[in-house]
Amino acid sequence: MIVNMQAGEKIEKTIKIINKNDYPVTVNITLSGELSKSITLVDNFVELDADEEKNIKFTIEPKNVGETENTINFLYKNENG
């Protein structure tokens, strides 16, 4: 996802995550990159049943101008190990 914005501007976005497994999973969500402190996640983890999907909301509010690269990481973990 590419987002163009100005310093001080605030944008809310969503990313859809889907559990395509046939068992429930816990999804841990972490941030990395230069703006990771300027990104706020609504949820740091979610539990998804088999074939369930959910929109993950987050807000970006950069304090500096310039081009940066940031990552939202999703770690799917089987509930049973």
PyMOL commands that set and color helices and strands:
alter all, ss='L'
color gray80, all
select helices_A, chain A and resi 36-38
alter helices_A, ss='H'
color red, helices_A
select strands_A, chain A and resi 11-18+25-33+39-41+45-48+53-60+70-78
alter strands_A, ss='S'
color yellow, strands_A
deselect
rebuild
show_as cartoon
